[in-house]
């Protein structure tokens, strides 16, 4: 699996790329809703990776089902509030938000899978 330092590095790289992509989108479309949607989506896309890394280390120590339930409910509340604030109130374009969210999560997931596959292949 990926360690915390690599996750932090990949997260910062994904945010940097999303900020540049948002800037380019803003310059091309002259729409702040699209320009802000990509980085906002990238930040929301990083939440599962960052929280699961922290959560799994705590779960292995305490084996608490209550902690899992509380964190899951808190994450759902966070996403509901973020989507209400960003999309329902019209602050960002929903397609740009979805693009930033999906591409960031997909990029990190592919990186983790490739790293696991590379590590397994080198043991032979």
Backbone as ProteinMPNN parsed JSONL, in Angstrom:
{"seq_chain_A": "XXXXXXXXXXXXXXXXXXXXXXXXXXXXXXXXXXXXXXXXXXXXXXXXXXXXXXXXXXXXXXXXXXXXXXXXXXXXXXXXXXXXXXXXXXXXXXXXXXXXXXXXXXXXXXXXXXXXXXXXXXXX", "coords_chain_A": {"N_chain_A": [[0.843, -1.182, 0.0], [0.287, 2.385, -0.147], [2.423, 4.75, 1.407], [2.291, 7.329, 3.99], [3.868, 9.581, 3.362], [4.194, 9.41, 0.564], [1.504, 9.575, -0.164], [0.901, 12.174, 0.681], [2.635, 13.622, -1.002], [1.623, 12.915, -3.554], [-0.965, 13.926, -3.269], [-0.519, 16.697, -3.003], [0.632, 17.148, -5.502], [-1.533, 16.506, -7.165], [-3.338, 18.501, -6.403], [-1.895, 20.768, -7.247], [-1.823, 20.37, -10.026], [-4.573, 20.475, -10.529], [-5.16, 23.101, -9.84], [-3.737, 24.5, -11.778], [-5.072, 23.497, -14.033], [-7.631, 24.486, -13.508], [-7.084, 27.229, -13.693], [-6.384, 27.429, -16.423], [-8.819, 26.615, -17.528], [-10.426, 28.725, -16.648], [-9.242, 30.87, -18.035], [-9.809, 30.123, -20.659], [-12.61, 29.942, -20.754], [-13.6, 32.131, -19.417], [-15.113, 31.942, -17.137], [-15.684, 31.948, -13.793], [-16.953, 30.018, -12.308], [-16.418, 27.623, -13.597], [-13.634, 27.637, -13.571], [-13.085, 27.537, -10.808], [-14.315, 25.191, -10.153], [-12.851, 22.885, -10.886], [-10.451, 22.752, -9.165], [-11.86, 22.673, -6.701], [-13.28, 20.284, -6.938], [-11.114, 18.553, -7.059], [-10.081, 18.788, -4.471], [-12.22, 17.697, -3.019], [-12.096, 15.147, -4.067], [-9.79, 14.158, -2.93], [-10.388, 13.738, -0.284], [-11.448, 11.089, 0.49], [-9.118, 9.46, 0.256], [-7.234, 10.635, 1.986], [-8.584, 10.572, 4.47], [-9.065, 7.821, 4.795], [-6.51, 6.766, 5.047], [-5.739, 7.817, 7.513], [-7.821, 6.831, 9.089], [-7.713, 3.994, 8.891], [-5.346, 3.367, 10.237], [-6.063, 4.03, 12.842], [-8.224, 2.332, 13.247], [-7.085, -0.213, 13.18], [-5.68, -0.165, 15.521], [-7.608, 0.19, 17.597], [-9.919, -1.185, 16.879], [-12.596, -0.317, 16.572], [-15.945, -0.224, 15.962], [-17.796, 1.733, 16.331], [-16.311, 4.078, 15.941], [-15.827, 3.858, 13.203], [-18.447, 4.156, 12.228], [-19.094, 6.764, 13.115], [-17.164, 8.352, 11.773], [-17.816, 7.772, 9.13], [-20.412, 8.851, 8.953], [-19.798, 11.52, 9.465], [-18.202, 12.098, 7.236], [-20.088, 11.796, 5.18], [-21.828, 13.872, 5.868], [-20.075, 16.028, 5.505], [-19.629, 15.892, 2.71], [-22.277, 16.318, 1.808], [-22.75, 18.938, 2.736], [-20.725, 20.288, 1.354], [-21.449, 19.859, -1.352], [-23.946, 21.107, -1.348], [-23.233, 23.765, -0.731], [-21.421, 24.352, -2.838], [-22.554, 23.45, -5.345], [-25.45, 23.565, -5.327], [-25.913, 26.201, -4.549], [-24.801, 27.442, -6.694], [-22.087, 28.15, -6.969], [-19.971, 26.864, -8.238], [-19.4, 25.198, -11.381], [-21.2, 22.262, -11.982], [-20.263, 20.199, -13.679], [-17.538, 20.762, -13.969], [-16.743, 20.49, -11.325], [-17.305, 17.771, -10.918], [-15.544, 16.713, -12.814], [-12.995, 17.46, -11.786], [-13.089, 16.111, -9.33], [-13.453, 13.408, -10.097], [-11.206, 12.893, -11.785], [-9.034, 13.334, -10.081], [-9.424, 11.426, -8.019], [-9.379, 9.101, -9.589], [-6.789, 9.252, -10.664], [-5.172, 9.015, -8.333], [-6.009, 6.478, -7.454], [-5.176, 4.825, -9.585], [-2.426, 5.222, -9.389], [-1.892, 4.051, -6.886], [-2.632, 1.381, -7.445], [-0.796, 0.735, -9.515], [1.591, 0.983, -8.118], [1.319, -1.071, -6.209], [1.222, -3.26, -7.919], [3.724, -3.073, -9.137], [5.412, -3.499, -6.952], [4.727, -6.122, -6.286], [5.52, -7.512, -8.529], [8.296, -7.294, -8.504], [9.214, -8.978, -6.581], [9.584, -11.537, -7.47]], "CA_chain_A": [[0.0, 0.0, 0.0], [1.019, 3.64, -0.238], [2.676, 5.3, 2.74], [1.768, 8.688, 4.206], [4.679, 10.569, 2.647], [3.82, 9.342, -0.849], [0.142, 10.085, -0.287], [0.986, 13.633, 0.804], [3.264, 14.12, -2.222], [0.663, 12.763, -4.651], [-2.073, 14.843, -3.027], [-0.073, 18.043, -3.357], [0.791, 17.201, -6.961], [-2.872, 16.537, -7.752], [-3.885, 19.841, -6.176], [-1.187, 21.713, -8.107], [-2.316, 20.166, -11.394], [-5.956, 20.939, -10.616], [-5.154, 24.565, -9.819], [-3.316, 24.926, -13.121], [-6.179, 23.179, -14.945], [-8.682, 25.462, -13.237], [-6.655, 28.498, -14.269], [-6.524, 27.331, -17.882], [-10.261, 26.597, -17.817], [-10.919, 30.087, -16.454], [-8.768, 31.702, -19.141], [-10.484, 29.734, -21.901], [-14.07, 30.124, -20.708], [-13.927, 33.375, -18.696], [-16.133, 31.604, -16.153], [-15.107, 31.601, -12.495], [-17.598, 28.788, -11.829], [-15.685, 26.49, -14.174], [-12.259, 27.711, -13.085], [-13.025, 27.11, -9.41], [-14.892, 23.86, -10.01], [-11.848, 21.821, -11.006], [-9.726, 22.57, -7.897], [-12.78, 22.274, -5.634], [-13.508, 18.852, -7.13], [-9.887, 17.828, -6.692], [-10.016, 18.724, -3.007], [-13.207, 16.714, -2.568], [-11.619, 13.832, -4.48], [-8.713, 13.717, -2.043], [-10.903, 13.445, 1.06], [-11.465, 9.657, 0.852], [-7.773, 8.91, 0.392], [-6.601, 11.175, 3.19], [-9.259, 10.104, 5.677], [-8.905, 6.379, 4.967], [-5.161, 6.498, 5.555], [-5.764, 8.106, 8.945], [-8.812, 5.996, 9.744], [-7.285, 2.598, 8.988], [-4.348, 3.222, 11.305], [-6.784, 4.071, 14.127], [-9.095, 1.161, 13.341], [-6.265, -1.369, 13.501], [-5.282, -0.068, 16.921], [-8.713, 0.105, 18.546], [-10.965, -2.07, 16.357], [-13.837, 0.287, 17.015], [-16.999, -0.095, 14.96], [-18.419, 3.03, 16.571], [-15.462, 5.066, 15.273], [-16.118, 3.738, 11.772], [-19.772, 4.735, 11.968], [-19.035, 8.212, 13.307], [-16.393, 8.962, 10.691], [-18.599, 7.637, 7.899], [-21.496, 9.838, 9.003], [-19.175, 12.841, 9.342], [-17.806, 12.287, 5.836], [-21.301, 12.013, 4.382], [-22.271, 15.23, 6.171], [-19.141, 16.942, 4.841], [-19.93, 15.903, 1.272], [-23.578, 16.956, 1.608], [-22.577, 20.377, 2.921], [-19.895, 20.808, 0.261], [-22.247, 19.895, -2.589], [-24.963, 22.147, -1.2], [-22.585, 25.073, -0.812], [-20.775, 24.585, -4.127], [-23.377, 23.207, -6.535], [-26.82, 24.057, -5.195], [-25.889, 27.653, -4.511], [-24.287, 27.917, -7.971], [-20.745, 28.73, -6.88], [-19.111, 26.215, -9.239], [-20.074, 24.414, -12.409], [-21.228, 20.864, -11.537], [-19.435, 19.344, -14.537], [-16.142, 21.02, -13.614], [-16.55, 19.878, -10.015], [-17.242, 16.324, -11.139], [-14.301, 16.407, -13.531], [-11.882, 17.541, -10.847], [-13.255, 15.047, -8.347], [-13.231, 12.1, -10.727], [-9.843, 12.727, -12.28], [-8.112, 13.234, -8.938], [-9.61, 10.111, -7.39], [-8.917, 8.089, -10.536], [-5.332, 9.321, -10.729], [-4.59, 8.437, -7.118], [-6.298, 5.037, -7.43], [-4.286, 4.172, -10.555], [-1.08, 5.258, -8.817], [-1.815, 3.027, -5.841], [-2.658, 0.067, -8.087], [0.458, 0.514, -10.206], [2.629, 0.784, -7.121], [1.14, -2.416, -5.67], [1.583, -4.221, -8.967], [5.176, -2.989, -9.302], [6.033, -4.128, -5.794], [4.485, -7.56, -6.328], [6.293, -8.078, -9.634], [9.719, -7.268, -8.239], [9.545, -10.005, -5.585], [9.783, -12.829, -8.127]], "C_chain_A": [[0.883, 1.239, 0.0], [1.238, 4.212, 1.163], [2.251, 6.769, 2.799], [2.55, 9.745, 3.432], [4.324, 10.577, 1.159], [2.417, 9.873, -1.075], [0.133, 11.607, -0.213], [1.58, 14.237, -0.469], [2.297, 14.046, -3.399], [-0.519, 13.711, -4.494], [-1.705, 16.271, -3.403], [0.118, 18.192, -4.857], [-0.572, 17.277, -7.649], [-3.52, 17.901, -7.566], [-3.212, 20.878, -7.071], [-1.673, 21.601, -9.555], [-3.737, 20.69, -11.532], [-6.043, 22.462, -10.587], [-4.74, 25.113, -11.176], [-4.438, 24.664, -14.126], [-7.345, 24.137, -14.746], [-8.355, 26.828, -13.806], [-6.783, 28.516, -15.781], [-7.996, 27.344, -18.268], [-10.858, 27.989, -17.661], [-10.5, 30.987, -17.612], [-9.501, 31.391, -20.441], [-11.967, 30.07, -21.898], [-14.503, 31.45, -20.102], [-15.035, 33.158, -17.669], [-15.453, 31.177, -14.855], [-15.7, 30.305, -11.959], [-16.889, 27.548, -12.377], [-14.258, 26.473, -13.642], [-12.102, 27.261, -11.643], [-13.541, 25.689, -9.205], [-13.863, 22.749, -10.042], [-11.028, 21.674, -9.72], [-10.628, 22.162, -6.73], [-13.078, 20.779, -5.729], [-12.292, 18.029, -6.753], [-9.758, 17.71, -5.178], [-11.018, 17.711, -2.458], [-12.789, 15.297, -2.95], [-10.527, 13.281, -3.586], [-9.205, 13.298, -0.663], [-10.932, 11.942, 1.379], [-10.075, 9.073, 1.074], [-7.113, 9.372, 1.688], [-7.258, 10.627, 4.454], [-9.104, 8.601, 5.869], [-7.521, 6.027, 5.475], [-5.112, 6.732, 7.06], [-6.659, 7.111, 9.678], [-8.336, 4.553, 9.916], [-6.227, 2.395, 10.061], [-5.015, 3.225, 12.68], [-7.633, 2.813, 14.323], [-8.29, -0.084, 13.712], [-5.815, -1.356, 14.959], [-6.436, -0.384, 17.862], [-9.8, -0.879, 18.154], [-12.344, -1.59, 16.794], [-14.815, 0.439, 15.856], [-17.699, 1.246, 15.112], [-17.624, 4.155, 15.897], [-15.707, 5.05, 13.77], [-17.447, 4.395, 11.432], [-19.745, 6.255, 12.093], [-18.279, 8.91, 12.187], [-17.147, 8.872, 9.373], [-19.728, 8.659, 7.85], [-20.933, 11.248, 8.848], [-18.753, 13.114, 7.901], [-19.017, 12.511, 4.94], [-21.863, 13.412, 4.616], [-21.384, 16.273, 5.509], [-19.44, 17.039, 3.347], [-21.272, 16.58, 0.99], [-23.466, 18.473, 1.728], [-21.766, 20.986, 1.779], [-20.687, 20.891, -1.039], [-23.35, 20.941, -2.511], [-24.343, 23.523, -1.404], [-22.046, 25.353, -2.211], [-21.725, 24.484, -5.32], [-24.76, 23.84, -6.409], [-26.876, 25.582, -5.179], [-25.223, 28.269, -5.747], [-22.899, 28.536, -7.929], [-19.783, 28.133, -7.901], [-19.983, 25.466, -10.244], [-20.052, 22.942, -11.99], [-20.36, 19.929, -12.381], [-17.951, 19.534, -14.23], [-15.817, 20.39, -12.26], [-16.418, 18.366, -10.153], [-15.979, 15.906, -11.861], [-13.098, 16.437, -12.611], [-11.908, 16.425, -9.831], [-12.9, 13.691, -8.948], [-11.8, 11.882, -11.171], [-8.831, 12.612, -11.154], [-8.217, 11.866, -8.281], [-9.099, 8.998, -8.301], [-7.394, 8.077, -10.62], [-4.659, 8.715, -9.514], [-4.83, 6.93, -7.039], [-5.39, 4.279, -8.402], [-2.861, 4.141, -10.029], [-0.907, 4.189, -7.753], [-1.795, 1.632, -6.462], [-1.355, -0.239, -8.815], [1.612, 0.283, -9.227], [2.53, -0.618, -6.52], [1.556, -3.463, -6.684], [3.08, -4.231, -9.17], [5.901, -3.662, -8.164], [5.873, -5.633, -5.815], [5.317, -8.221, -7.43], [7.783, -8.155, -9.345], [10.151, -8.334, -7.232], [9.918, -11.341, -6.224], [11.214, -13.195, -8.346]], "O_chain_A": [[2.103, 1.136, 0.135], [0.341, 4.162, 2.005], [1.898, 7.367, 1.783], [1.966, 10.693, 2.908], [4.172, 11.645, 0.565], [2.163, 10.55, -2.071], [-0.58, 12.256, -0.978], [1.085, 15.251, -0.962], [2.167, 15.007, -4.158], [-1.021, 14.242, -5.484], [-2.487, 16.972, -4.045], [-0.196, 19.238, -5.425], [-0.742, 18.029, -8.609], [-4.18, 18.403, -8.476], [-3.879, 21.768, -7.597], [-1.904, 22.609, -10.223], [-4.074, 21.29, -12.552], [-6.907, 23.047, -11.241], [-5.324, 26.079, -11.666], [-4.723, 25.51, -14.973], [-7.978, 24.553, -15.716], [-9.229, 27.513, -14.337], [-7.239, 29.503, -16.358], [-8.38, 28.01, -19.229], [-11.707, 28.391, -18.457], [-11.303, 31.772, -18.115], [-9.781, 32.292, -21.233], [-12.52, 30.443, -22.933], [-15.656, 31.852, -20.258], [-15.8, 34.074, -17.367], [-14.739, 30.175, -14.817], [-15.029, 29.57, -11.234], [-16.778, 26.538, -11.683], [-13.732, 25.414, -13.301], [-11.086, 26.663, -11.292], [-13.236, 25.056, -8.194], [-13.985, 21.77, -9.305], [-10.913, 20.557, -9.215], [-10.21, 21.391, -5.865], [-13.122, 20.088, -4.711], [-12.418, 16.939, -6.195], [-9.373, 16.66, -4.662], [-10.703, 16.955, -1.539], [-13.098, 14.348, -2.229], [-10.356, 12.065, -3.492], [-8.507, 12.576, 0.05], [-10.477, 11.551, 2.454], [-9.879, 8.273, 1.989], [-6.503, 8.573, 2.4], [-6.567, 10.259, 5.404], [-9.018, 8.143, 7.008], [-7.37, 5.087, 6.255], [-4.518, 5.945, 7.797], [-6.306, 6.612, 10.747], [-8.537, 3.956, 10.974], [-6.211, 1.359, 10.725], [-4.583, 2.506, 13.581], [-7.743, 2.296, 15.435], [-8.767, -0.921, 14.478], [-5.595, -2.409, 15.558], [-6.268, -1.14, 18.818], [-10.533, -1.36, 19.018], [-13.151, -2.36, 17.315], [-14.539, 1.148, 14.888], [-18.145, 1.831, 14.125], [-18.214, 5.082, 15.342], [-15.786, 6.103, 13.137], [-17.545, 5.119, 10.441], [-20.318, 6.955, 11.258], [-18.716, 9.954, 11.703], [-17.113, 9.813, 8.58], [-19.968, 9.267, 6.807], [-21.532, 12.081, 8.168], [-18.922, 14.225, 7.4], [-18.966, 13.339, 4.03], [-22.322, 14.065, 3.679], [-21.875, 17.285, 5.01], [-19.496, 18.134, 2.787], [-21.387, 17.339, 0.028], [-24.024, 19.206, 0.912], [-22.086, 22.071, 1.294], [-20.603, 21.891, -1.752], [-23.656, 21.593, -3.509], [-24.865, 24.345, -2.157], [-22.193, 26.464, -2.72], [-21.702, 25.338, -6.206], [-25.187, 24.576, -7.299], [-27.795, 26.177, -5.741], [-25.097, 29.49, -5.833], [-22.572, 29.368, -8.775], [-18.879, 28.82, -8.377], [-21.143, 25.149, -9.98], [-18.984, 22.419, -11.67], [-19.787, 18.974, -11.857], [-17.19, 18.566, -14.232], [-14.74, 19.824, -12.077], [-15.52, 17.758, -9.569], [-15.403, 14.861, -11.557], [-12.266, 15.531, -12.65], [-10.869, 15.853, -9.504], [-12.134, 12.925, -8.364], [-11.238, 10.807, -10.96], [-7.864, 11.859, -11.27], [-7.201, 11.223, -8.017], [-8.459, 8.057, -7.833], [-6.78, 7.011, -10.645], [-3.681, 7.98, -9.647], [-3.952, 6.185, -6.604], [-4.89, 3.204, -8.07], [-2.159, 3.145, -10.2], [0.111, 3.498, -7.721], [-1.009, 0.785, -6.037], [-0.859, -1.363, -8.739], [2.503, -0.524, -9.491], [3.549, -1.284, -6.34], [2.186, -4.457, -6.324], [3.662, -5.299, -9.358], [6.91, -4.332, -8.385], [6.782, -6.355, -5.407], [5.765, -9.358, -7.277], [8.468, -9.014, -9.901], [11.348, -8.562, -7.057], [10.515, -12.19, -5.563], [11.502, -14.261, -8.891]]}, "name": "protein", "num_of_chains": 1, "seq": "XXXXXXXXXXXXXXXXXXXXXXXXXXXXXXXXXXXXXXXXXXXXXXXXXXXXXXXXXXXXXXXXXXXXXXXXXXXXXXXXXXXXXXXXXXXXXXXXXXXXXXXXXXXXXXXXXXXXXXXXXXXX"}
